[in-house]
Amino acid sequence: RLSVPTPLRIRPRGACAALRLRGGCGKEEVDQIGASLEAVSVRGDDGAGGGREEGGDPWLVELEAELRKEVDAEGKPLSKNALKHRLKAAKTERERSAKRDALQEAKALAGGSSGAASEKEEEELDPTRYFENRVAAMTAYEAERGPFPFKFNFTLPLASFRAKYDGALADGEQVKEVVERVAGRVSQKRQQGKLIFYDIRGDGTHLQVVVAEDIFASGRFHEDNHAVRRGDILGFEGIPGSSKRGELSLFATSLQILRPCLRMLPKRSLKDQETRYRQRYLDLIMNPNVRDTFLVRSQVIQEVREFLTDRSFIEVDTPILNAIAGGAAARPFVTHHNELGMDMFLRIAPELYLKQLVVGGMDRVFEIGRLFRNEGIDLTHNPEFTTCEFYMAYADYEDLMGMAEEMISGIVQRVTGGLTLNVSGVEVDFTPPFRRIPLVASIEEAVGEKLPEDLASPEALAALTRIAAQHGVACPAPLSAARLLDRLSAALVEPSCKGPTFITDHPVVMSPLARRHRDNKFLTERFELMIQGLEYCNAYSELNDAMEQRARFADQAASKADGDVEATEVDEDFCVALDHALPPTAGFGLGIDRFVMLLTGHTNIKEVLLFPAMKPLA
C-alpha cells in the first residue's frame, strides 16, 4: 500500500512534466507513473480516500504542542512568530520528503525506471540522504558479490597508457590483439544509446573508457554499470583504441568496483576555500590542477637536496623536541614529556644542533624539515612550515651570497624554464648578481637622519622609538632596539625590494647568533634575501666565540625577563660545544613554502601546504 500524508497535495501532470524534463523516462513510462500518482493523490493516508480529521492535521497539532514546551536562549517560551516559523519549516520539509517518497513508490508501481534516471534523481538528494542510500546499496552489493578486491593488477598506469597509445592510433582504430587493464576514479559517467562512457582519473591524467553491451563479457552489463557512481574507484579490462572522434579510449570488456565512493561529490569544480583546505583530498579529486602545485613543491625540495649533495653536504636529522627553544627569535609551542616529567618545546630552528655537528667534524651538513612557531596565521605564515638549513665550515656570508644566487636562480630556471617570473603583476628577473643594500644605511635613507652607532645603547632605543612614532610604525611592547629596527625595516626598506635583494649587515642587537662584522663591531655579517617585500633566506657568518655567545645569550635572557616572548634563552650545552672550537662557519636558511609560492604564483601559503592549520569548526 502506498502511503502519503493527508495534507500533501500532489499534482500528477506537473510531476510527469518534470520527469520528462529531467530525462531518463520515455513517454509511455511517464504516463504509467502519472497514473500511479493519480491513484496516490486521491487515496489518503488510510488508502481509501479518507480526508483530514476534524480539528486539523493530528501531526501538526502534536508538533505544536511539543514546540510550546520549548524555550528560547533566555529561558522564555517561544514567541508566536518563532512558533509559526518552526511549524512552517517542519511542514515544508515533511511535504518535500513525502513527495520524494511518493514519486519513488509511484515509479516502482509503474515497473521502475532506467538507471540513468535513477542516478540523476540521486544527484538531487541532499548529501545526508545520498550517503544513506549509497551505504545501503553498496552493503547489498557487497553481500551479493563478496568483499571488494584487495588488489587490482593493472597492466599500465593511466599516464603510461596515454604515453603508449596517444597519437599512435587512427580515429576509430582498435588494437584488438592487445588487452590492457587500467584503474582510476570515475569523474564523469554518461550514457548515449547502448554505450556508457566513463572518464576516469589517476596519475595526474584522465582516460575515456567506453563500455558497450555487445562486447561486455560478464553478461551483467546493466547490473555492473548501474551500480557505478561518480567518485567510485574502478578497474577495467579491455581493448585500447580511439573513438570515431579521435579520443584515446579503452573499450572495456569488464569492470570491477574496487571501492565505492559513498559521499556525493560536488557537481562541478570545488571553489570554496574553507572546504578546499579542510578536505584537501576532495580538492585534489575535484580540481586536478591543484596537484601541479605540489609537484612543483616536490621538485623544489629535490632540487635543493641535489644542489647541496652535489657539493658534498650530508643530510642529517636533528631533534624536534627540544629542552630549550633556541636558534631563532620566535615563540615556541610547549608540550610535556611524561616520562621525564618536564616541559619541552617543538623546535623553532635546528641551528644549534647543526652547528654542534660542525664542531664534531661534519664540515658540511644540511636538514630539510618542519619548524614550529606559535605565532600568527596569515597569507604568508603558518604555525608549522618547512625550511632547509645548511652549515658550511671554512666559509663566510660572502660565500653564501654567491651560493644563494646560484641555487635560487638555478631552481627558478629549471622549474619555470626561464629566469623571469611574473610576481604579483611585476616582472622579476633572477639573473645573478642580486642587488645588495646595507640595512642600517637603508633605514637612515628612508627616515632622513643618522642612527646612533651603538644601537644597543639607551640613546639608540630613545631615538628609534621617536623615529618609529614619527613615521607611523607601530611596535607592540616590550620596546627594544631589535624589535624597533625589525619593524622599521619591514615598513620602510623591505617594500622597496622588488627584485631579488640582499639586505646585509644587520646590527648585533638583531642577530644574537651571528659573528660581528670584520669592519664594524656594532654590525654582523648577515644577510636576508628579499623578493617583492618578502623574506626568503636568512644567513650569516656564525658566531664561534663561546664567551661572546654566552654574553649574547644573557642579553637575550634579560629581554625575555622584560616580556619579550620571542627572545632566546641561555643554552649552556651549545656554549660548551663552542668551547671545543667551531671552525669559521657560515649558515643559511631557506623557507621552502614561500619559495614554492613564488614559483607557482600563489599569494596564500595555504595553497602550497597540503594540510594547512585551520581553526576547528564550531
ABEGO torsion letter per residue (X at the ends): XBBBBAABBBBAAAAAAAAAAAEGBBAAAAAAAAAAAAAAAABBAAGAGBBBBBGEBAAAAAAAAAAAABBBAAGBBBBAAAAAAAAAAAAAAAAAAAAAAAAAAAAAAAGEBBAAAAAAAAAABBAAAAAAAAAAAAAAAAAAAEBBBABBBBABBAAAAAAAABGABBBGBBBAABBBBBBEBBABBBBBEABBBBBBBEGGBBBBBBBBAAABAAGAAAAAAAABBBGBBBBBBEBBBBBAAGBBBBBBABBBBABBBABBBBABBBABAAAAAABAAAAAAABAAAAAAAAAAAAAAAAAAAAAAAAGBBBBBBBABBABBBGBBBBBBBBBBAAAGBBBBBBABAAAAAAAAAAAGBABBBBBBBBBBBBBBBAABBABBBBBBBBBBGBBAAAAAAAAAAAAAAAAAAAAGBABBBBGGBBBBABOBBBBBBAAAAAAAAAGBBBBABAABAAAAAAAAAAAAAAGBBBBOBBBAAAAAAAAAAAAAAAABABBBBBBGBBAAABAABBBBAABAABBBBBBBBBGGBBABBBBBBBABAAAAAAAAAAAAAAAAAGBAABBBBBAAAAAAAAAEBBBBBBBBBBAAAAAAAAAGBABAAAABABBBBBBBX
